[in-house]
């Protein structure tokens, strides 16, 4: 699996957790890491855990946060 596919899977899981604000929130977070949303393949693999952590703190429900982290980390494992 490529980094861009992993990020798209993370995007889908994030949308399930927080709804329609997930797309702009993820794009903004990617930009904070210096990566434009349309260049997800350039996102550094070693920064994915930090991306997941940063995104997870925007999820208010602890249950949804845990589910998001679990699925997002599974995506990360698929990359390795």
CORDAQUI-V243825 format. One record per residue. N is the residue number from 1. RES is the residue in one small letter. SS is DSSP state (a for helix, b for strand, c for the rest). OMEGA is omega in degrees with one decimal (* if undefined). D_FIRST is the distance of its C-alpha to the first C-alpha in Angstrom with 1 decimal. Layout:
N,RES,SS,OMEGA,D_FIRST ; N,RES,SS,OMEGA,D_FIRST
This chain:
1,x,c,178.9,0.0 ; 2,x,c,178.0,3.8 ; 3,x,a,-178.7,6.7 ; 4,x,a,177.1,8.3 ; 5,x,a,178.0,6.3 ; 6,x,a,179.7,6.7 ; 7,x,a,177.1,10.2 ; 8,x,a,175.4,10.9 ; 9,x,a,176.1,10.4 ; 10,x,a,178.0,12.6 ; 11,x,a,-179.6,14.9 ; 12,x,a,179.0,15.5 ; 13,x,a,178.3,16.3 ; 14,x,a,177.6,18.4 ; 15,x,a,176.3,20.2 ; 16,x,a,-176.9,21.1 ; 17,x,a,-173.7,22.5 ; 18,x,a,175.5,24.5 ; 19,x,a,-170.7,24.8 ; 20,x,a,178.1,25.2 ; 21,x,a,-177.3,25.5 ; 22,x,a,-177.7,21.8 ; 23,x,a,179.9,20.8 ; 24,x,a,179.6,23.5 ; 25,x,a,179.1,23.2 ; 26,x,a,178.1,19.5 ; 27,x,a,178.9,20.3 ; 28,x,a,179.5,23.3 ; 29,x,a,175.4,21.4 ; 30,x,a,179.6,18.9 ; 31,x,a,177.7,22.1 ; 32,x,a,175.8,23.7 ; 33,x,c,177.7,21.0 ; 34,x,c,-178.6,22.0 ; 35,x,c,176.3,19.0 ; 36,x,c,-177.4,19.9 ; 37,x,a,-178.7,18.0 ; 38,x,a,179.0,17.5 ; 39,x,a,-176.1,15.9 ; 40,x,a,177.9,13.0 ; 41,x,a,-179.6,11.1 ; 42,x,a,-179.0,14.1 ; 43,x,c,-178.4,13.8 ; 44,x,c,-179.0,14.2 ; 45,x,a,-177.3,11.9 ; 46,x,a,178.9,15.1 ; 47,x,a,-178.8,16.3 ; 48,x,a,177.1,13.8 ; 49,x,a,178.1,16.2 ; 50,x,a,177.1,19.0 ; 51,x,a,179.7,17.5 ; 52,x,a,179.8,17.0 ; 53,x,a,-178.3,20.5 ; 54,x,a,179.1,22.1 ; 55,x,a,-174.4,20.8 ; 56,x,a,-178.4,21.9 ; 57,x,c,175.0,25.5 ; 58,x,c,-178.9,25.9 ; 59,x,c,-174.8,25.6 ; 60,x,c,-178.0,29.2 ; 61,x,c,179.2,28.9 ; 62,x,a,179.4,28.2 ; 63,x,a,178.8,26.9 ; 64,x,a,178.2,24.4 ; 65,x,a,-180.0,23.5 ; 66,x,a,179.1,22.9 ; 67,x,a,178.2,20.8 ; 68,x,a,-178.9,18.7 ; 69,x,a,-179.0,18.3 ; 70,x,a,-179.0,17.4 ; 71,x,a,-179.3,14.6 ; 72,x,a,178.0,13.3 ; 73,x,a,174.7,13.5 ; 74,x,a,176.7,11.7 ; 75,x,a,179.2,8.6 ; 76,x,a,178.6,9.4 ; 77,x,a,179.1,10.0 ; 78,x,a,179.1,6.7 ; 79,x,a,-174.2,5.6 ; 80,x,c,*,8.9
